[in-house]
């Protein structure tokens, strides 16, 4: 007795990709790779571009900026005997003539010689001949140098140059530290009382009778 068996059937094969489809796919990959290459910039290590993409360094910024800020302040500095009557007579006119505008009081530039009194937290009062007695002159010598007077002195360091307010504030601190290293670290600032000190620096004109000077040059006699 014969047995009939049903013909076996195998699973259908997937159609082979056409040569045209393969060529189109390869072409798309080439185009994509080209687009990626065009959009990619090679940045050599240590180049100027490499420095820009690194995290902001307040100390590097301060060391870069302080020399030109120092030169600017020294060039603009007015003798205290000239500046004092001007700010007492007309604060705004004096700021326009001798200072650089700032959002929180003009930055003024002064040079003077005075006798240092007793320091308080690194800030020395100075007795300056020829100045009205109602003007208080002080100079800060550290260890901490406060304020953003040096940052704001040239008038061209703007908030928009930085990523955020923290970087903008840190820039001022970096400049202050660079000043301290260049100007004050070579001076025995702990023992200036009674000595004659010549100071060139900047202060913010808020109260015409109260000058808190951040120095850019100090000489002790």
C-alpha positions in Angstrom: 0.0 0.0 0.0 1.5 3.2 -1.0 1.6 6.3 1.1 1.4 9.7 -0.4 3.4 12.5 1.2 2.7 16.2 0.8 5.4 18.1 -0.9 7.5 20.0 1.7 7.5 23.7 1.5 10.3 26.0 2.7 10.0 29.6 4.1 10.1 32.2 1.4 13.4 34.0 1.0 13.6 37.7 1.4 14.2 39.5 -1.8 17.8 40.4 -2.4 18.4 44.1 -2.1 18.7 45.7 -5.5 22.0 47.1 -6.7 20.4 50.5 -7.0 19.2 50.5 -3.4 22.6 49.5 -2.2 24.2 52.3 -4.2 21.7 54.9 -2.8 22.4 53.8 0.8 26.1 54.1 0.3 25.7 57.5 -1.2 23.6 58.7 1.7 26.3 57.5 4.2 28.9 59.5 2.2 26.8 62.6 2.2 26.2 62.3 6.0 29.9 61.8 6.7 30.7 64.8 4.6 28.2 67.0 6.5 29.6 65.9 9.8 33.1 66.7 8.6 32.0 70.2 7.5 30.4 70.8 10.9 33.5 69.7 12.9 36.3 72.0 13.8 39.6 70.5 14.7 41.0 72.4 17.8 44.7 71.8 18.4 45.6 71.3 22.0 47.1 74.5 23.5 45.9 76.8 20.7 43.9 80.0 21.3 40.7 78.1 20.4 41.5 75.4 22.9 42.0 78.0 25.7 38.6 79.5 24.9 36.7 76.3 25.3 38.3 75.5 28.7 36.6 76.6 31.9 36.9 80.3 32.8 39.9 80.9 35.0 39.6 84.2 37.1 43.3 84.1 38.0 44.4 83.7 34.4 42.0 86.5 33.4 43.3 88.8 36.1 47.0 88.2 35.2 46.1 89.0 31.6 44.1 92.2 32.3 45.9 93.8 35.3 49.0 95.2 33.4 46.9 97.3 31.0 44.5 98.3 33.8 47.5 99.4 35.9 48.8 101.5 33.0 45.3 103.0 32.4 44.9 104.1 36.0 48.4 105.6 36.2 47.8 107.6 33.1 44.4 108.9 34.3 45.4 109.5 37.9 44.9 113.1 39.2 46.7 114.6 42.1 44.6 114.5 45.2 44.9 118.2 45.8 43.3 118.8 42.4 40.6 116.1 42.7 39.4 116.9 46.2 38.0 120.4 45.7 36.5 119.2 42.4 34.5 116.3 43.9 33.4 118.5 46.8 32.2 121.3 44.6 30.3 119.1 42.0 30.4 115.4 42.3 28.8 114.7 38.9 31.0 117.3 37.0 34.1 115.9 38.6 33.1 112.3 37.6 32.6 113.4 34.0 35.9 115.3 33.9 38.1 112.9 35.8 36.4 109.5 36.0 34.9 106.6 34.1 31.2 106.0 34.3 29.9 102.9 36.2 26.5 101.7 37.2 27.2 102.1 40.9 29.3 105.3 41.0 32.0 106.6 38.7 35.5 105.2 39.1 38.0 107.9 39.9 41.8 107.9 39.6 44.1 109.6 42.1 47.7 109.8 43.2 48.8 111.1 46.6 51.3 110.9 49.4 50.2 110.5 53.0 51.1 109.2 56.4 49.5 105.8 57.2 47.5 105.6 60.4 46.4 102.4 62.3 45.2 99.7 60.0 41.9 98.0 60.4 41.5 94.7 58.5 44.3 95.7 56.2 42.8 99.1 55.4 45.0 102.1 56.3 43.7 105.7 56.8 46.0 108.2 55.2 46.7 111.8 56.4 47.3 113.8 53.2 48.7 117.3 53.4 46.6 119.8 51.5 43.3 117.8 51.6 40.2 119.1 53.4 39.9 117.5 56.8 36.4 116.3 56.0 37.7 113.9 53.3 38.6 110.5 54.7 41.2 108.7 52.6 41.9 105.0 53.0 43.8 102.4 51.0 43.3 98.7 51.2 46.4 96.5 51.3 44.9 93.0 52.0 45.2 90.2 52.7 41.8 90.4 51.0 41.3 93.0 48.3 37.6 93.8 48.0 35.4 95.5 45.4 35.4 95.7 41.6 37.0 99.2 41.2 39.9 97.8 39.1 37.6 95.7 37.0 35.4 98.7 36.2 38.2 101.2 35.8 38.8 101.0 32.1 35.1 100.9 31.3 35.3 98.2 28.7 34.9 95.0 30.8 31.2 94.3 30.5 28.8 91.8 32.0 28.0 90.6 28.5 31.6 89.4 28.0 31.0 86.6 30.6 28.8 83.5 30.9 27.0 84.7 34.0 27.1 87.0 37.0 29.4 84.6 38.9 32.0 84.8 36.2 31.7 88.6 36.0 32.2 88.8 39.8 35.1 86.3 39.7 36.8 88.4 37.0 37.0 91.3 39.4 38.4 89.1 42.1 41.0 87.7 39.7 42.2 91.2 38.8 42.4 92.1 42.5 44.6 89.1 43.2 46.8 89.9 40.3 47.2 93.4 41.6 48.1 92.1 45.1 50.7 89.8 43.7 52.3 92.5 41.5 52.0 95.5 43.8 51.5 94.5 47.4 53.2 91.2 48.0 56.7 92.8 48.0 55.7 95.3 50.7 55.4 94.7 54.4 51.8 95.8 54.5 51.5 94.8 58.2 53.8 97.6 59.4 52.9 100.7 57.4 51.6 102.8 60.4 53.5 106.0 60.8 55.2 105.7 57.4 54.9 108.0 54.4 53.2 106.1 51.6 52.7 107.2 48.0 49.7 105.6 46.4 48.2 105.6 42.9 44.9 103.9 42.5 41.2 104.0 41.9 38.1 104.5 44.0 34.4 104.5 43.5 32.8 107.9 43.8 29.7 107.4 46.0 30.4 109.7 48.9 32.8 112.5 47.8 34.1 112.7 51.4 35.0 109.0 51.6 37.7 107.6 49.3 38.5 103.9 49.6 41.5 103.4 47.2 42.4 100.2 45.5 46.0 100.7 44.6 47.8 99.9 41.4 51.2 101.3 42.6 52.5 101.8 46.2 55.8 103.2 47.3 56.8 103.3 51.0 59.3 106.0 52.2 
